[in-house]
Amino acid sequence: MNQILITPLDNGPLLVKGPMVLQDAEGNPFPVDKPQVGLCRCGHSARKPFCDGAHRGKFEDCCRVEK
């Protein structure tokens, strides 16, 4: 099985790369026909769970590993 890579982008979505199945809370699959998708983490997207860029200027978050 290939590894899935999830990267939180600065002030943006979670970038998910790799073969995946994305389901809603009831287990219904969302169509994913790309090798990578951006998942909304700001709550402003009109295409949830996918990012549509609505976060620009409204969301600031930079995830880093605490050392």
PDB file of N, H, CA, C and O in Angstrom:
ATOM      1  N   MET A   1       0.836  -1.183   0.000  1.00  0.00           N
ATOM      2  CA  MET A   1       0.000   0.000   0.000  1.00  0.00           C
ATOM      3  C   MET A   1       0.877   1.241   0.000  1.00  0.00           C
ATOM      4  O   MET A   1       1.831   1.326   0.773  1.00  0.00           O
ATOM      5  N   ASN A   2       0.565   2.199  -0.856  1.00  0.00           N
ATOM      6  H   ASN A   2      -0.210   2.130  -1.484  1.00  0.00           H
ATOM      7  CA  ASN A   2       1.314   3.442  -0.896  1.00  0.00           C
ATOM      8  C   ASN A   2       0.976   4.299   0.309  1.00  0.00           C
ATOM      9  O   ASN A   2      -0.125   4.234   0.856  1.00  0.00           O
ATOM     10  N   GLN A   3       1.943   5.100   0.707  1.00  0.00           N
ATOM     11  H   GLN A   3       2.838   5.153   0.263  1.00  0.00           H
ATOM     12  CA  GLN A   3       1.755   5.979   1.850  1.00  0.00           C
ATOM     13  C   GLN A   3       1.044   7.257   1.418  1.00  0.00           C
ATOM     14  O   GLN A   3       1.340   7.807   0.357  1.00  0.00           O
ATOM     15  N   ILE A   4       0.118   7.722   2.229  1.00  0.00           N
ATOM     16  H   ILE A   4      -0.122   7.275   3.091  1.00  0.00           H
ATOM     17  CA  ILE A   4      -0.565   8.993   1.992  1.00  0.00           C
ATOM     18  C   ILE A   4       0.195  10.068   2.738  1.00  0.00           C
ATOM     19  O   ILE A   4       0.563   9.878   3.897  1.00  0.00           O
ATOM     20  N   LEU A   5       0.436  11.200   2.085  1.00  0.00           N
ATOM     21  H   LEU A   5       0.137  11.355   1.143  1.00  0.00           H
ATOM     22  CA  LEU A   5       1.137  12.323   2.696  1.00  0.00           C
ATOM     23  C   LEU A   5       0.142  13.461   2.889  1.00  0.00           C
ATOM     24  O   LEU A   5      -0.511  13.887   1.936  1.00  0.00           O
ATOM     25  N   ILE A   6       0.024  13.956   4.130  1.00  0.00           N
ATOM     26  H   ILE A   6       0.554  13.609   4.904  1.00  0.00           H
ATOM     27  CA  ILE A   6      -0.862  15.073   4.451  1.00  0.00           C
ATOM     28  C   ILE A   6       0.002  16.222   4.953  1.00  0.00           C
ATOM     29  O   ILE A   6       0.731  16.081   5.935  1.00  0.00           O
ATOM     30  N   THR A   7      -0.089  17.377   4.262  1.00  0.00           N
ATOM     31  H   THR A   7      -0.682  17.492   3.464  1.00  0.00           H
ATOM     32  CA  THR A   7       0.722  18.535   4.605  1.00  0.00           C
ATOM     33  C   THR A   7      -0.175  19.736   4.852  1.00  0.00           C
ATOM     34  O   THR A   7      -0.885  20.158   3.940  1.00  0.00           O
ATOM     35  N   PRO A   8      -0.168  20.310   6.074  1.00  0.00           N
ATOM     36  CA  PRO A   8      -0.916  21.544   6.298  1.00  0.00           C
ATOM     37  C   PRO A   8      -0.145  22.706   5.668  1.00  0.00           C
ATOM     38  O   PRO A   8       0.987  22.990   6.060  1.00  0.00           O
ATOM     39  N   LEU A   9      -0.755  23.365   4.706  1.00  0.00           N
ATOM     40  H   LEU A   9      -1.674  23.134   4.388  1.00  0.00           H
ATOM     41  CA  LEU A   9      -0.106  24.496   4.051  1.00  0.00           C
ATOM     42  C   LEU A   9      -0.290  25.748   4.894  1.00  0.00           C
ATOM     43  O   LEU A   9      -1.353  25.954   5.480  1.00  0.00           O
ATOM     44  N   ASP A  10       0.737  26.583   4.958  1.00  0.00           N
ATOM     45  H   ASP A  10       1.601  26.415   4.483  1.00  0.00           H
ATOM     46  CA  ASP A  10       0.645  27.823   5.721  1.00  0.00           C
ATOM     47  C   ASP A  10      -0.542  28.647   5.249  1.00  0.00           C
ATOM     48  O   ASP A  10      -0.674  28.934   4.059  1.00  0.00           O
ATOM     49  N   ASN A  11      -1.401  29.024   6.181  1.00  0.00           N
ATOM     50  H   ASN A  11      -1.293  28.791   7.148  1.00  0.00           H
ATOM     51  CA  ASN A  11      -2.576  29.853   5.898  1.00  0.00           C
ATOM     52  C   ASN A  11      -3.464  29.262   4.804  1.00  0.00           C
ATOM     53  O   ASN A  11      -4.113  29.999   4.062  1.00  0.00           O
ATOM     54  N   GLY A  12      -3.490  27.943   4.706  1.00  0.00           N
ATOM     55  H   GLY A  12      -2.962  27.344   5.308  1.00  0.00           H
ATOM     56  CA  GLY A  12      -4.264  27.310   3.643  1.00  0.00           C
ATOM     57  C   GLY A  12      -4.760  25.935   4.039  1.00  0.00           C
ATOM     58  O   GLY A  12      -4.876  25.622   5.224  1.00  0.00           O
ATOM     59  N   PRO A  13      -5.054  25.113   3.038  1.00  0.00           N
ATOM     60  CA  PRO A  13      -5.689  23.813   3.270  1.00  0.00           C
ATOM     61  C   PRO A  13      -4.706  22.734   3.716  1.00  0.00           C
ATOM     62  O   PRO A  13      -3.497  22.950   3.796  1.00  0.00           O
ATOM     63  N   LEU A  14      -5.275  21.571   4.002  1.00  0.00           N
ATOM     64  H   LEU A  14      -6.257  21.396   3.937  1.00  0.00           H
ATOM     65  CA  LEU A  14      -4.483  20.359   4.167  1.00  0.00           C
ATOM     66  C   LEU A  14      -4.310  19.776   2.771  1.00  0.00           C
ATOM     67  O   LEU A  14      -5.297  19.466   2.102  1.00  0.00           O
ATOM     68  N   LEU A  15      -3.090  19.626   2.334  1.00  0.00           N
ATOM     69  H   LEU A  15      -2.289  19.877   2.877  1.00  0.00           H
ATOM     70  CA  LEU A  15      -2.809  19.032   1.035  1.00  0.00           C
ATOM     71  C   LEU A  15      -2.630  17.534   1.245  1.00  0.00           C
ATOM     72  O   LEU A  15      -1.744  17.111   1.987  1.00  0.00           O
ATOM     73  N   VAL A  16      -3.473  16.725   0.588  1.00  0.00           N
ATOM     74  H   VAL A  16      -4.193  17.069  -0.015  1.00  0.00           H
ATOM     75  CA  VAL A  16      -3.442  15.271   0.745  1.00  0.00           C
ATOM     76  C   VAL A  16      -2.986  14.673  -0.584  1.00  0.00           C
ATOM     77  O   VAL A  16      -3.617  14.874  -1.621  1.00  0.00           O
ATOM     78  N   LYS A  17      -1.863  13.925  -0.530  1.00  0.00           N
ATOM     79  H   LYS A  17      -1.350  13.761   0.313  1.00  0.00           H
ATOM     80  CA  LYS A  17      -1.306  13.297  -1.727  1.00  0.00           C
ATOM     81  C   LYS A  17      -1.287  11.795  -1.536  1.00  0.00           C
ATOM     82  O   LYS A  17      -0.915  11.294  -0.475  1.00  0.00           O
ATOM     83  N   GLY A  18      -1.690  11.085  -2.572  1.00  0.00           N
ATOM     84  H   GLY A  18      -1.992  11.492  -3.434  1.00  0.00           H
ATOM     85  CA  GLY A  18      -1.643   9.627  -2.543  1.00  0.00           C
ATOM     86  C   GLY A  18      -3.005   9.015  -2.791  1.00  0.00           C
ATOM     87  O   GLY A  18      -4.013   9.720  -2.805  1.00  0.00           O
ATOM     88  N   PRO A  19      -3.042   7.707  -2.987  1.00  0.00           N
ATOM     89  CA  PRO A  19      -4.318   7.042  -3.215  1.00  0.00           C
ATOM     90  C   PRO A  19      -5.169   7.129  -1.962  1.00  0.00           C
ATOM     91  O   PRO A  19      -4.715   6.793  -0.868  1.00  0.00           O
ATOM     92  N   MET A  20      -6.414   7.584  -2.125  1.00  0.00           N
ATOM     93  H   MET A  20      -6.784   7.857  -3.013  1.00  0.00           H
ATOM     94  CA  MET A  20      -7.246   7.819  -0.949  1.00  0.00           C
ATOM     95  C   MET A  20      -8.705   7.536  -1.236  1.00  0.00           C
ATOM     96  O   MET A  20      -9.149   7.534  -2.385  1.00  0.00           O
ATOM     97  N   VAL A  21      -9.433   7.299  -0.169  1.00  0.00           N
ATOM     98  H   VAL A  21      -9.072   7.301   0.763  1.00  0.00           H
ATOM     99  CA  VAL A  21     -10.890   7.272  -0.185  1.00  0.00           C
ATOM    100  C   VAL A  21     -11.302   8.308   0.842  1.00  0.00           C
ATOM    101  O   VAL A  21     -10.889   8.240   2.000  1.00  0.00           O
ATOM    102  N   LEU A  22     -12.110   9.262   0.428  1.00  0.00           N
ATOM    103  H   LEU A  22     -12.446   9.318  -0.512  1.00  0.00           H
ATOM    104  CA  LEU A  22     -12.582  10.323   1.313  1.00  0.00           C
ATOM    105  C   LEU A  22     -14.076  10.136   1.498  1.00  0.00           C
ATOM    106  O   LEU A  22     -14.831  10.105   0.526  1.00  0.00           O
ATOM    107  N   GLN A  23     -14.507  10.011   2.764  1.00  0.00           N
ATOM    108  H   GLN A  23     -13.893  10.037   3.554  1.00  0.00           H
ATOM    109  CA  GLN A  23     -15.912   9.743   3.066  1.00  0.00           C
ATOM    110  C   GLN A  23     -16.504  10.865   3.905  1.00  0.00           C
ATOM    111  O   GLN A  23     -15.794  11.563   4.629  1.00  0.00           O
ATOM    112  N   ASP A  24     -17.828  11.026   3.793  1.00  0.00           N
ATOM    113  H   ASP A  24     -18.405  10.459   3.204  1.00  0.00           H
ATOM    114  CA  ASP A  24     -18.522  11.955   4.684  1.00  0.00           C
ATOM    115  C   ASP A  24     -18.822  11.236   6.003  1.00  0.00           C
ATOM    116  O   ASP A  24     -18.437  10.080   6.180  1.00  0.00           O
ATOM    117  N   ALA A  25     -19.501  11.909   6.919  1.00  0.00           N
ATOM    118  H   ALA A  25     -19.814  12.848   6.775  1.00  0.00           H
ATOM    119  CA  ALA A  25     -19.754  11.355   8.251  1.00  0.00           C
ATOM    120  C   ALA A  25     -20.638  10.114   8.223  1.00  0.00           C
ATOM    121  O   ALA A  25     -20.661   9.351   9.189  1.00  0.00           O
ATOM    122  N   GLU A  26     -21.365   9.902   7.128  1.00  0.00           N
ATOM    123  H   GLU A  26     -21.347  10.522   6.344  1.00  0.00           H
ATOM    124  CA  GLU A  26     -22.222   8.719   7.007  1.00  0.00           C
ATOM    125  C   GLU A  26     -21.573   7.594   6.211  1.00  0.00           C
ATOM    126  O   GLU A  26     -22.192   6.555   5.976  1.00  0.00           O
ATOM    127  N   GLY A  27     -20.319   7.802   5.793  1.00  0.00           N
ATOM    128  H   GLY A  27     -19.817   8.645   5.983  1.00  0.00           H
ATOM    129  CA  GLY A  27     -19.605   6.771   5.047  1.00  0.00           C
ATOM    130  C   GLY A  27     -19.785   6.839   3.547  1.00  0.00           C
ATOM    131  O   GLY A  27     -19.329   5.947   2.832  1.00  0.00           O
ATOM    132  N   ASN A  28     -20.447   7.888   3.049  1.00  0.00           N
ATOM    133  H   ASN A  28     -20.817   8.612   3.630  1.00  0.00           H
ATOM    134  CA  ASN A  28     -20.618   8.059   1.602  1.00  0.00           C
ATOM    135  C   ASN A  28     -19.345   8.649   1.008  1.00  0.00           C
ATOM    136  O   ASN A  28     -18.824   9.637   1.526  1.00  0.00           O
ATOM    137  N   PRO A  29     -18.837   8.058  -0.072  1.00  0.00           N
ATOM    138  CA  PRO A  29     -17.582   8.547  -0.632  1.00  0.00           C
ATOM    139  C   PRO A  29     -17.753   9.839  -1.442  1.00  0.00           C
ATOM    140  O   PRO A  29     -18.716  10.004  -2.191  1.00  0.00           O
ATOM    141  N   PHE A  30     -16.797  10.736  -1.268  1.00  0.00           N
ATOM    142  H   PHE A  30     -16.015  10.602  -0.660  1.00  0.00           H
ATOM    143  CA  PHE A  30     -16.686  11.897  -2.144  1.00  0.00           C
ATOM    144  C   PHE A  30     -15.882  11.456  -3.362  1.00  0.00           C
ATOM    145  O   PHE A  30     -14.930  10.688  -3.224  1.00  0.00           O
ATOM    146  N   PRO A  31     -16.244  11.925  -4.542  1.00  0.00           N
ATOM    147  CA  PRO A  31     -15.439  11.569  -5.715  1.00  0.00           C
ATOM    148  C   PRO A  31     -14.082  12.259  -5.655  1.00  0.00           C
ATOM    149  O   PRO A  31     -14.000  13.482  -5.539  1.00  0.00           O
ATOM    150  N   VAL A  32     -13.026  11.469  -5.734  1.00  0.00           N
ATOM    151  H   VAL A  32     -13.093  10.475  -5.828  1.00  0.00           H
ATOM    152  CA  VAL A  32     -11.659  11.990  -5.759  1.00  0.00           C
ATOM    153  C   VAL A  32     -11.003  11.407  -6.994  1.00  0.00           C
ATOM    154  O   VAL A  32     -10.703  10.214  -7.040  1.00  0.00           O
ATOM    155  N   ASP A  33     -10.780  12.247  -7.996  1.00  0.00           N
ATOM    156  H   ASP A  33     -11.023  13.217  -7.958  1.00  0.00           H
ATOM    157  CA  ASP A  33     -10.217  11.772  -9.256  1.00  0.00           C
ATOM    158  C   ASP A  33      -8.869  12.416  -9.556  1.00  0.00           C
ATOM    159  O   ASP A  33      -8.433  12.452 -10.707  1.00  0.00           O
ATOM    160  N   LYS A  34      -8.212  12.924  -8.518  1.00  0.00           N
ATOM    161  H   LYS A  34      -8.566  12.895  -7.583  1.00  0.00           H
ATOM    162  CA  LYS A  34      -6.911  13.564  -8.680  1.00  0.00           C
ATOM    163  C   LYS A  34      -5.909  12.881  -7.753  1.00  0.00           C
ATOM    164  O   LYS A  34      -6.300  12.275  -6.755  1.00  0.00           O
ATOM    165  N   PRO A  35      -4.615  12.977  -8.079  1.00  0.00           N
ATOM    166  CA  PRO A  35      -3.610  12.374  -7.203  1.00  0.00           C
ATOM    167  C   PRO A  35      -3.393  13.167  -5.909  1.00  0.00           C
ATOM    168  O   PRO A  35      -2.765  12.670  -4.974  1.00  0.00           O
ATOM    169  N   GLN A  36      -3.914  14.402  -5.857  1.00  0.00           N
ATOM    170  H   GLN A  36      -4.424  14.805  -6.617  1.00  0.00           H
ATOM    171  CA  GLN A  36      -3.842  15.188  -4.630  1.00  0.00           C
ATOM    172  C   GLN A  36      -5.040  16.122  -4.549  1.00  0.00           C
ATOM    173  O   GLN A  36      -5.566  16.567  -5.570  1.00  0.00           O
ATOM    174  N   VAL A  37      -5.465  16.415  -3.322  1.00  0.00           N
ATOM    175  H   VAL A  37      -5.038  16.054  -2.493  1.00  0.00           H
ATOM    176  CA  VAL A  37      -6.579  17.332  -3.091  1.00  0.00           C
ATOM    177  C   VAL A  37      -6.231  18.252  -1.929  1.00  0.00           C
ATOM    178  O   VAL A  37      -5.408  17.912  -1.080  1.00  0.00           O
ATOM    179  N   GLY A  38      -6.862  19.414  -1.900  1.00  0.00           N
ATOM    180  H   GLY A  38      -7.531  19.690  -2.590  1.00  0.00           H
ATOM    181  CA  GLY A  38      -6.742  20.331  -0.779  1.00  0.00           C
ATOM    182  C   GLY A  38      -8.022  20.265   0.034  1.00  0.00           C
ATOM    183  O   GLY A  38      -9.112  20.489  -0.493  1.00  0.00           O
ATOM    184  N   LEU A  39      -7.892  19.955   1.321  1.00  0.00           N
ATOM    185  H   LEU A  39      -7.006  19.773   1.749  1.00  0.00           H
ATOM    186  CA  LEU A  39      -9.049  19.882   2.209  1.00  0.00           C
ATOM    187  C   LEU A  39      -9.121  21.146   3.055  1.00  0.00           C
ATOM    188  O   LEU A  39      -8.134  21.564   3.662  1.00  0.00           O
ATOM    189  N   CYS A  40     -10.302  21.744   3.084  1.00  0.00           N
ATOM    190  H   CYS A  40     -11.103  21.405   2.592  1.00  0.00           H
ATOM    191  CA  CYS A  40     -10.529  22.980   3.820  1.00  0.00           C
ATOM    192  C   CYS A  40     -10.264  22.775   5.309  1.00  0.00           C
ATOM    193  O   CYS A  40     -10.676  21.772   5.890  1.00  0.00           O
ATOM    194  N   ARG A  41      -9.571  23.736   5.917  1.00  0.00           N
ATOM    195  H   ARG A  41      -9.236  24.551   5.445  1.00  0.00           H
ATOM    196  CA  ARG A  41      -9.441  23.707   7.367  1.00  0.00           C
ATOM    197  C   ARG A  41      -9.805  25.052   7.987  1.00  0.00           C
ATOM    198  O   ARG A  41      -9.614  25.250   9.187  1.00  0.00           O
ATOM    199  N   CYS A  42     -10.332  25.986   7.177  1.00  0.00           N
ATOM    200  H   CYS A  42     -10.487  25.825   6.202  1.00  0.00           H
ATOM    201  CA  CYS A  42     -10.714  27.302   7.698  1.00  0.00           C
ATOM    202  C   CYS A  42     -12.220  27.417   7.917  1.00  0.00           C
ATOM    203  O   CYS A  42     -12.673  28.236   8.717  1.00  0.00           O
ATOM    204  N   GLY A  43     -13.000  26.593   7.204  1.00  0.00           N
ATOM    205  H   GLY A  43     -12.633  25.927   6.554  1.00  0.00           H
ATOM    206  CA  GLY A  43     -14.452  26.642   7.330  1.00  0.00           C
ATOM    207  C   GLY A  43     -15.139  27.588   6.366  1.00  0.00           C
ATOM    208  O   GLY A  43     -16.367  27.680   6.384  1.00  0.00           O
ATOM    209  N   HIS A  44     -14.391  28.304   5.515  1.00  0.00           N
ATOM    210  H   HIS A  44     -13.394  28.230   5.500  1.00  0.00           H
ATOM    211  CA  HIS A  44     -14.979  29.286   4.598  1.00  0.00           C
ATOM    212  C   HIS A  44     -15.336  28.720   3.223  1.00  0.00           C
ATOM    213  O   HIS A  44     -16.050  29.377   2.466  1.00  0.00           O
ATOM    214  N   SER A  45     -14.867  27.534   2.884  1.00  0.00           N
ATOM    215  H   SER A  45     -14.287  27.000   3.499  1.00  0.00           H
ATOM    216  CA  SER A  45     -15.079  26.980   1.553  1.00  0.00           C
ATOM    217  C   SER A  45     -16.551  26.688   1.276  1.00  0.00           C
ATOM    218  O   SER A  45     -17.278  26.212   2.148  1.00  0.00           O
ATOM    219  N   ALA A  46     -16.973  26.980   0.061  1.00  0.00           N
ATOM    220  H   ALA A  46     -16.383  27.368  -0.647  1.00  0.00           H
ATOM    221  CA  ALA A  46     -18.323  26.624  -0.381  1.00  0.00           C
ATOM    222  C   ALA A  46     -18.341  25.204  -0.946  1.00  0.00           C
ATOM    223  O   ALA A  46     -19.405  24.684  -1.283  1.00  0.00           O
ATOM    224  N   ARG A  47     -17.170  24.575  -1.052  1.00  0.00           N
ATOM    225  H   ARG A  47     -16.305  24.997  -0.779  1.00  0.00           H
ATOM    226  CA  ARG A  47     -17.058  23.222  -1.614  1.00  0.00           C
ATOM    227  C   ARG A  47     -16.572  22.213  -0.577  1.00  0.00           C
ATOM    228  O   ARG A  47     -15.917  21.234  -0.936  1.00  0.00           O
ATOM    229  N   LYS A  48     -16.878  22.433   0.700  1.00  0.00           N
ATOM    230  H   LYS A  48     -17.409  23.228   0.992  1.00  0.00           H
ATOM    231  CA  LYS A  48     -16.387  21.538   1.755  1.00  0.00           C
ATOM    232  C   LYS A  48     -16.671  20.086   1.414  1.00  0.00           C
ATOM    233  O   LYS A  48     -17.751  19.792   0.902  1.00  0.00           O
ATOM    234  N   PRO A  49     -15.784  19.197   1.664  1.00  0.00           N
ATOM    235  CA  PRO A  49     -14.576  19.342   2.455  1.00  0.00           C
ATOM    236  C   PRO A  49     -13.392  19.880   1.669  1.00  0.00           C
ATOM    237  O   PRO A  49     -12.300  20.019   2.219  1.00  0.00           O
ATOM    238  N   PHE A  50     -13.590  20.186   0.387  1.00  0.00           N
ATOM    239  H   PHE A  50     -14.477  20.073  -0.060  1.00  0.00           H
ATOM    240  CA  PHE A  50     -12.483  20.639  -0.450  1.00  0.00           C
ATOM    241  C   PHE A  50     -12.264  22.145  -0.315  1.00  0.00           C
ATOM    242  O   PHE A  50     -13.204  22.905  -0.082  1.00  0.00           O
ATOM    243  N   CYS A  51     -11.031  22.552  -0.461  1.00  0.00           N
ATOM    244  H   CYS A  51     -10.268  21.934  -0.650  1.00  0.00           H
ATOM    245  CA  CYS A  51     -10.673  23.965  -0.406  1.00  0.00           C
ATOM    246  C   CYS A  51     -11.028  24.637  -1.729  1.00  0.00           C
ATOM    247  O   CYS A  51     -10.785  24.077  -2.798  1.00  0.00           O
ATOM    248  N   ASP A  52     -11.603  25.837  -1.656  1.00  0.00           N
ATOM    249  H   ASP A  52     -11.800  26.291  -0.788  1.00  0.00           H
ATOM    250  CA  ASP A  52     -11.884  26.604  -2.870  1.00  0.00           C
ATOM    251  C   ASP A  52     -11.160  27.950  -2.876  1.00  0.00           C
ATOM    252  O   ASP A  52     -11.431  28.797  -3.727  1.00  0.00           O
ATOM    253  N   GLY A  53     -10.243  28.149  -1.931  1.00  0.00           N
ATOM    254  H   GLY A  53     -10.022  27.461  -1.239  1.00  0.00           H
ATOM    255  CA  GLY A  53      -9.465  29.383  -1.876  1.00  0.00           C
ATOM    256  C   GLY A  53     -10.133  30.502  -1.097  1.00  0.00           C
ATOM    257  O   GLY A  53      -9.592  31.606  -1.024  1.00  0.00           O
ATOM    258  N   ALA A  54     -11.297  30.244  -0.514  1.00  0.00           N
ATOM    259  H   ALA A  54     -11.736  29.348  -0.573  1.00  0.00           H
ATOM    260  CA  ALA A  54     -12.030  31.286   0.218  1.00  0.00           C
ATOM    261  C   ALA A  54     -11.304  31.743   1.478  1.00  0.00           C
ATOM    262  O   ALA A  54     -11.685  32.755   2.066  1.00  0.00           O
ATOM    263  N   HIS A  55     -10.273  31.028   1.906  1.00  0.00           N
ATOM    264  H   HIS A  55      -9.963  30.206   1.428  1.00  0.00           H
ATOM    265  CA  HIS A  55      -9.529  31.358   3.117  1.00  0.00           C
ATOM    266  C   HIS A  55      -8.644  32.603   2.959  1.00  0.00           C
ATOM    267  O   HIS A  55      -8.247  33.213   3.952  1.00  0.00           O
ATOM    268  N   ARG A  56      -8.347  32.966   1.742  1.00  0.00           N
ATOM    269  H   ARG A  56      -8.670  32.470   0.936  1.00  0.00           H
ATOM    270  CA  ARG A  56      -7.392  34.057   1.502  1.00  0.00           C
ATOM    271  C   ARG A  56      -7.807  35.328   2.236  1.00  0.00           C
ATOM    272  O   ARG A  56      -8.899  35.857   2.025  1.00  0.00           O
ATOM    273  N   GLY A  57      -6.922  35.803   3.094  1.00  0.00           N
ATOM    274  H   GLY A  57      -6.035  35.373   3.265  1.00  0.00           H
ATOM    275  CA  GLY A  57      -7.157  37.017   3.856  1.00  0.00           C
ATOM    276  C   GLY A  57      -8.061  36.846   5.066  1.00  0.00           C
ATOM    277  O   GLY A  57      -8.316  37.810   5.788  1.00  0.00           O
ATOM    278  N   LYS A  58      -8.557  35.612   5.301  1.00  0.00           N
ATOM    279  H   LYS A  58      -8.351  34.829   4.714  1.00  0.00           H
ATOM    280  CA  LYS A  58      -9.491  35.379   6.402  1.00  0.00           C
ATOM    281  C   LYS A  58      -8.994  34.325   7.382  1.00  0.00           C
ATOM    282  O   LYS A  58      -9.638  34.083   8.403  1.00  0.00           O
ATOM    283  N   PHE A  59      -7.871  33.699   7.091  1.00  0.00           N
ATOM    284  H   PHE A  59      -7.349  33.895   6.261  1.00  0.00           H
ATOM    285  CA  PHE A  59      -7.422  32.558   7.885  1.00  0.00           C
ATOM    286  C   PHE A  59      -5.908  32.600   8.004  1.00  0.00           C
ATOM    287  O   PHE A  59      -5.202  32.695   7.000  1.00  0.00           O
ATOM    288  N   GLU A  60      -5.415  32.529   9.222  1.00  0.00           N
ATOM    289  H   GLU A  60      -5.989  32.451  10.038  1.00  0.00           H
ATOM    290  CA  GLU A  60      -3.974  32.483   9.436  1.00  0.00           C
ATOM    291  C   GLU A  60      -3.649  31.334  10.372  1.00  0.00           C
ATOM    292  O   GLU A  60      -4.126  31.287  11.506  1.00  0.00           O
ATOM    293  N   ASP A  61      -2.847  30.426   9.897  1.00  0.00           N
ATOM    294  H   ASP A  61      -2.459  30.464   8.976  1.00  0.00           H
ATOM    295  CA  ASP A  61      -2.374  29.322  10.724  1.00  0.00           C
ATOM    296  C   ASP A  61      -1.181  28.689  10.051  1.00  0.00           C
ATOM    297  O   ASP A  61      -1.235  28.340   8.872  1.00  0.00           O
ATOM    298  N   CYS A  62      -0.119  28.543  10.785  1.00  0.00           N
ATOM    299  H   CYS A  62      -0.075  28.827  11.743  1.00  0.00           H
ATOM    300  CA  CYS A  62       1.088  27.889  10.292  1.00  0.00           C
ATOM    301  C   CYS A  62       1.443  26.768  11.260  1.00  0.00           C
ATOM    302  O   CYS A  62       1.898  27.029  12.373  1.00  0.00           O
ATOM    303  N   CYS A  63       1.239  25.535  10.846  1.00  0.00           N
ATOM    304  H   CYS A  63       0.869  25.323   9.942  1.00  0.00           H
ATOM    305  CA  CYS A  63       1.509  24.374  11.706  1.00  0.00           C
ATOM    306  C   CYS A  63       2.994  24.039  11.674  1.00  0.00           C
ATOM    307  O   CYS A  63       3.599  23.937  10.606  1.00  0.00           O
ATOM    308  N   ARG A  64       3.565  23.874  12.845  1.00  0.00           N
ATOM    309  H   ARG A  64       3.074  23.957  13.712  1.00  0.00           H
ATOM    310  CA  ARG A  64       4.966  23.469  12.954  1.00  0.00           C
ATOM    311  C   ARG A  64       5.103  22.462  14.085  1.00  0.00           C
ATOM    312  O   ARG A  64       4.345  22.504  15.054  1.00  0.00           O
ATOM    313  N   VAL A  65       6.046  21.579  13.965  1.00  0.00           N
ATOM    314  H   VAL A  65       6.662  21.546  13.178  1.00  0.00           H
ATOM    315  CA  VAL A  65       6.339  20.631  15.024  1.00  0.00           C
ATOM    316  C   VAL A  65       7.042  21.398  16.146  1.00  0.00           C
ATOM    317  O   VAL A  65       8.015  22.113  15.908  1.00  0.00           O
ATOM    318  N   GLU A  66       6.539  21.239  17.359  1.00  0.00           N
ATOM    319  H   GLU A  66       5.749  20.658  17.552  1.00  0.00           H
ATOM    320  CA  GLU A  66       7.166  21.896  18.498  1.00  0.00           C
ATOM    321  C   GLU A  66       8.448  21.150  18.846  1.00  0.00           C
ATOM    322  O   GLU A  66       8.474  19.921  18.917  1.00  0.00           O
ATOM    323  N   LYS A  67       9.496  21.915  19.058  1.00  0.00           N
ATOM    324  H   LYS A  67       9.474  22.913  19.000  1.00  0.00           H
ATOM    325  CA  LYS A  67      10.815  21.303  19.386  1.00  0.00           C
ATOM    326  C   LYS A  67      11.213  21.670  20.778  1.00  0.00           C
ATOM    327  O   LYS A  67      12.277  21.263  21.244  1.00  0.00           O
TER     328      LYS A  67
END
